[in-house]
Amino acid sequence: MKELYSEVSYEFIKEIDHLDETSPQGQPELRVGILLWPEFPILALASLVDSLRHAADNGDDSQKKRCSWFIMGNKPKDEVISSSGISVNIDGYYKDPQQFDCIVVIGGLLRSLHKASKQARKYLINAAERGVNLIGICTGSFVIAEEGLLSGNRAAVHPYHLQEFCRRFPDVKAVTGCDYIDSKGIMTCPGGISTIAAATELIKRYCGPDRATKAIHQIAVPNRLDNNAVSITRALGFTRVSDTRLRKAVFLVEEYLVKSINTAWLAEQVNISPRQLCRLFKTEFNQTPADFIRHCRLKYGKWLLRNSSESITEIALHIGFSDCAHFSRSFNKEYGCTPMEYRRTTNHSIEKY
C-alpha cells in the first residue's frame, strides 16, 4: 500500500479518513469513490452525485447517511477542469480502495485521457486487484480498458465513441443503445442521463428499491420514457411499474415513513380506492400496502440499529411502532433475530430497553 501512495503521505491519508467530517456516524450502505479525468463531462458527475444525494437520507437534507461519495486526487483542494470549463475541487487524497463499495471513473475528452496522473491509474489497478468493483462512465470505459481490465468483457459505449473504442480495444465487445452493462465486476455506462440509470441500479442493490425510487422521484425523471431514455423499470428492478399512482404511493411511504399512515390515506392521496391500491401492491410486490409499509419501517429500523445510538425503544417509537415489544416481534419475524441480537452482531453499543 505504501508503494501505491508514494507520491503522498500515507499517514496523512489515514488522518484525513479519521477527520472526514462529511461522513455520518456509522456505516453508509453504499460508499462510492470517484476519480475524475481531465475534461470530464459535468452532467455525468451531477447525475451520479445527485442520485446518491437523494437516496442518502429521508426528505431533502442532503446528509450522507445511507450513501456516501468522495472525490479523490493527488492533493487536497486540487481542481479538475470539466469539458465545460467548470472546475470541481477534489475532497482529498486517495483512500484505501476497500473503504468503498465501488470506484467510479468518469473519463474526459479523448484528447485528454493521457493527462491524468499516473497515481490515479495505479490506484485504479490496485482497487481492481483488491476486488473492489469498478465503474467506468463516459470514456471511463476507455480508461479501464487501457489498463487491461476489460479484456474479454463487454462494455456500454456511447455511439459517438464506438468506432474509436473498437479500434483501440478489439478484445472488448463494445455495445451501444443501453444505459449500462455490468459484467465480471465491472460496470460501464455511456454517460449523460444514462448515468442516472447506473446510479439507481447501485442504489437498488445496496440500499434497496425504496431508495432508488426516491432518487428517481426527486430528480424528476419523466414518467413516460422512450426506448432511448433512462429505463426506470430496469434501473429499479420493478418490471411492471408503469402505473404513476403506484410510484407515487411508494414515494409517499418513504416520505412519511415515521408518521402514522395507512392504506386508506395512501389511496386517497393517489385518487383511487383502497381496494384498487391493494390490487396494485399485490400485483407488483406480492404484499398489501400495510405489509409494504411495515417492511419499509423495519428496514429503516434495521439501519438505525446499525448507524445510530438511539435505544431500541426510541427506534421502535421513531418508526411508528406502538411499543418495543411489537417492534421486536416484527423485526424477529422479518430478519430472524431480535433488534438487540442484530445490534450486537454489528458491533454497536447495546442500548437498554
N, C-alpha and C positions, 0 to 999 in steps of 0.2 A: 504493500500500500504506500509506503513512504516513497518508493521509486516513482509511483504514479503521480504523486503530488510534489515532486521535487522542485517545481517552479514556484511553489507557495509554501507557507509554513503549515505543516501537517498538524502541529499542536494548536495553531491558531484556528484551523478548521474545526477541531473538536470544541474549542472555546466558543466559536460562533454558534455551533449547534446548541450548546447549553444556554446561550444568551438569546436565542431566537425568540423574540417577544411576540411574534405573529402566531406562533403555534399555541393552540389551546391546551389546557390540562388534559392529559390522557392521549389516546392514540386515534387519529382520524382513520376512518375505514379505507380511504383512498388517498395515497400520498404520491404526488406527481413531481418529478424533477424535470426541469425544462432547459434545453440547450438551444440558443438562438444563433443561427448562422448569419453572417453579414448580408444585408439587403433582404431580410426575411419579410414575408407578407404580414402586415399588421392585422388583417382580417383573420388569419389562421390563429394567431395568438389570442385575439379578442374572443373568438368563438370558443376556443379551448378554455380559457380562464373564466369567462363569464358563465359557461356551462357548469364548471366546478363551483364557482361562487354561489350560484343559485341553489345548487344541490347541497351546499356545505352546512346550512342551518335552516331553522324554521323562519318564516317571514322573509324579510329582505334586509337583514342586519349585516350581511357580508362578513361574517365571522368564520374563520377556518376551523370549524368543528368536525364535520363529517368528512370533509375533503380538505386537503392542503396542497399548495403548489409553491415551488421555489425555483427561481430563475438563476442559473449558475454561470460562473465565469471565472476568469483569472484574477480579477481584482474587484474588491467591493466598490460599488458605485460606478463601475465601468459602464459605458453606454454602448448599446448595439444599435446601429442605424438601420431602420427598416427600408424596404423598397420605396416607400412613400416619402422618405426623408425624416419621419418621426423617430425620435430616439427613445429607447427604453433602457432604464437602469437595471442592472442585474441586482439580485438580492444578496449575493455573497459568493464566497468560494465554493468550489466543488465539495459536496458532501459524500460520505460513504454511500456508494450506489445502493447498498442493501437497506438504507433508510427509506427508500422509495419502493412503491409497488411497480412503478414503471418510469422509464426515462423517455421523454418526448424530444425529438429533434425536429425543429422547424427550419427547413432549409431555405436558402435565399435564391436570388437570381443565379442562373447557371454560371455567369461570368465571375461570380464571387465565391463559388464553392471552395476554391483553393485558399481563400483569405482567412478562413477560420484558424484558430490556434491549434498547434499540434497537441496541446494539452487536452482540448475538447475531444479530439479523436482518440487519444489514449484513454480518456475517461469512458468513452463510449465502448471501446473494446473491453475494458475492464468490467464494465457493467454487464456486458454480454457473457463474459467468462464466468461471472459470479451468478448467472441465472436470472438476472433482472430483466423483465420484459421491456422490449424496445418498441417505440412508435415513431415512424417517420411520416411527417406531414409535409405536404407540398414536395419540394425537392429534398426533403429529409430522407426520402427513399433512395435518392442518389447517394447521399452521404453514407447511409447504412450499407448500400451495395458496394461503394468504393472500398469499404473495409472488409469485403468478402463475406458479410454476414447474411446476405440474401441469396447466395449461390444455391441453385436448385429449388428456389422458393418462388412464390407468386407475389406480385406487388401491384397495388392500385396506383395508377399513374394518371396525371392529367393528360387529356388528349393533346394539348399543346406540346407536352414534353415526351410524348410516346416514341416518336421516331429517334430522338436523341438517346433516350433511355435504352431502347433496343440495340442501338449501335454500340453503346458503351458496355452494356451488360447482357450479352447474348445468352448467358446461362441462367437468366432470371426471366420468368414468364410474366410479362407486363400485361395488365388488364385495365381497360377503361370502362366508364359507364357505371361504376359502383362507388359508394361512399367510402368504403374501406374494405380491406382484406386482412384477416387475422389468421396467420398460418405459422406454425412451428415457433410460437413465442414472439413473433414479430408482427406488429400491425402497421400497415401502410395506408395512407389516406391522401387523395389528390389535393387536399386543401380547400380553401373557400368555405362555403357553408356546409360542405361535407364534413368539415371538422366537428360540427355540432353533432352529427350522427356518430362519429367515432367517440367523441367525449361522452355522449349519453350512453353508449354501449359500455364504456368503462364504468360509469356511474352505476348503471344497472347491475353489473357484475359484482362490484364491491360494496355498494350501498343499498341496492335493491331497486325495483322498478318504480316505487313511490318517489324516490329521489330523482330518478331520471324523468319521470312525468313532471315533477315540479320544475326542473330545469327547462324542459321544453315549453311549459306553460309560461314561465317568467320571461323567457327570451322572446315569446310571442311568435314562434314559428307558425306559419299559416296552417290551418286545419286541412285545407284542400291542397294537395301536392301532386304535381305531375311526376312522371317516371324519372325525370332528370333531377328532381329536387331531393332534399333530405327525406328519407323514409322514416317517419316517426314510428310506424308499427314495427319495422325491423329493428330500429335502434332500441326500442323499449322491450322488445320481445312480446308485445301484445299483437298477436296475429290477426285479430278481428276488431280492434278498437278503432272503428271509423265513426262511431257514434259520439258526437260532440257532447251530448248530455252526460254520457258515462265518463268521458275525460274530465269534464267539469266537476262531476261528483267525486272522482278520485282526488282531484286537486283540493276540493273543499275539505275532504277528510284530513289531508295533510295540514291545511291551513288552520283548521280548528281542532287539531289533534288533542290538545289539552283542555278542550271545552266539552261541555255536555251536548252531544249531537246524536241524532237517531235517524232511522230510515225515513220517517215522515218528514222531518226537517230537510233532509237531503233531497227527497223527492220534490218538495215544494220549491227548493232553490233552483232545480233544473227543469221545473214546469212539466213534470209527469207524475203519474200516480205511484204510490208506494209499491203496488203490485208490478207495474212496469219496471221500476227501478230494480226490484228484486230479480226480475227476469233477466235484465241486462247484466247484473253482477253474477248471477248463476251461470249465464252463458259464457262470460269472459273469464271469471275467476273460480268458478265452481264454489262460490261462497255467497252467503247472504250479505247484504250491506252491513248488518250488525257484526257478522263474523270478520268481515274485511276491516272494519273499524277496530275491533278488538285486536286483530293481528297487527295492524299498524301501531297501535298503542303499545303492545307488548314488545314490538321491535324497537320502538323508541325507548321503552323502559330498559331493554337489554343494553342499548347504547349508553344510557345514563348510568347503569350499574358499572359499566366499564370505564366511563370517562368523567364521572362526577363524584363529588364527596358527599352528595345527599344521602341521608339514611334511606333504608328500604321503604320505610313508612312514608317518608317525604316523596319518594319517587312514585309510590303507589297512588298517593293523592294527586301528585303533579300530573299524572297521565290519565286521571279520570276514574280510578277505581275507588270504591266506597271505603275500603279498608285494606290493611296489609295482608290479611288472610286471604281475601278474594284475589288479590294480585298474585300472591304466592301460588295458590291453586291453579290459576290460569297460566302462569308462567311455567309451572312444572308440567302441565298438560301440553303446552306448546313446545317446550325445549327439553323436557326430560330431566330437569334439575330445578331446584328451588333458586330463587334470586340470591340467597346467601351462598349457596354452593357455587353458583356461576361467578359471583363476585370473588370468591376465594380462588377459583381456578384462574382468574385473570390477574391475580396478584395485586388486587386493590384492597385497601383497608376495609374491614368488615364493620359496618355500622350496626349499632344495636337497634332492635325493633322498638 
